[in-house]
Amino acid sequence: MERDEGVWKLSRKWSPSTKLPDTFYSEKSLPEAFQKLSSRLLEGFWQSLSIFTFQIPIIYFPNTFQSKFGCGPKRNVTLVPPSETECMGDDAILDHILYGYNNLDLPGGGHVQVSIEIWVQEVSKIIEITSEFELDIYVTERWTDPALAYAHLNPCKGNMSVDGARTLEQIWNPHACFVNSKLANIHESPFKNVFLQIYSNGSIWLNYRIKLTGPCSSTLRTFPIDQQRCMLFYESFTYNTDQVEMDWITTVPPITILKGNITLPDYVLVGFSASSELRLYPPGIFNELIATFTFQRLYGFYILQVYVPAYISVFISWVSFYLGAEQIPSRTTVGVNSLLALTLCDPGGVL
């Protein structure tokens, strides 16, 4: 080994069989060797880290990765459910069951059984002039959609409540409505009142809170002891009986009055019933559910304020028949007072 102008050089040839001399590397070449070694190690670390992070979305989200980057085998790959020791949350379950879901397909291939239930919260008023009544009700629809079952995903609970207004647009529903209503709106105070609950076996519980104006059959022949019958017709607007079969729920009463007793200034609810029939339309036969409400007029006011004074006035007018023919002023006074009493006791034209 010789030194020429500050640089060490080999003074003789070396082969693998020859022992490496102690001065093979110079003092100036050692830092360069360590620098190259450290750079190689750092480069290998970053390469292994990039490969690891690149494989994560492929392992856990294969369908999303393949659809975005267009790679991977052409086969159906499902998400790997969590292990038995941990449960899956509602958000993850909802994303899983809605992935690839088509809300235009009938659940189970068709002929869906839909059960209906109505809760009456309040009857606001009965308008005799237009023959209609206003009420606030809850309408519950129940059916089963096997495509939304998630019991196999090890859920944390047996049912989950989701944002009804948003999720309802993503799943199938029977598109039912009150076909004879004059006005119907879903309450939006402070948000849209739509409740949606999905069970692990695929059962759906959908509930609306609606303000409704419906028709009444006004019959005044027996006034003031008459009754008003108001009927609501509920049916699917889109699907006939070949696709959807709608009926009242059988496990509980189909119509429930939440207040227990509904009394208005002129009427009181005395009865309600639920029935159904088949209705023929050009597109086919539809199940029509009928809710009937019977209101009895409160006639106590009319008896005390109209009929009793009128009877008394008539009885008083008979006094003139007991007066003599010569007592003309007395008979005139009784007759005029009776006529005035009949006029004043009926200011609204009830009689």
Secondary structure by P-SEA (a helix, b strand, c coil): ccccccbbbbccccccccccccccccccaaaaaaaaaaaaaaaaaaaaaaaaaaaccccccaaaaaaacccccccccccccccccccccaaaaaaaaaccccccccccccbbbbbbbbbbccccccccccccccbbbbbbbbbbbcccccccccccccccccccccccccccccccccccccccccccccccbbbbbbcccbbbbbbbbccccccccccccccccbbbbbbbbbbbcccccccbbbbcccccccccccccccccccccccccccbbbbbbccccbbbbbbbbbbbbccaaaaaaccaaaaaaaaaaaaccccccccaaaaaaaaaaaaaaaaaaacccccc
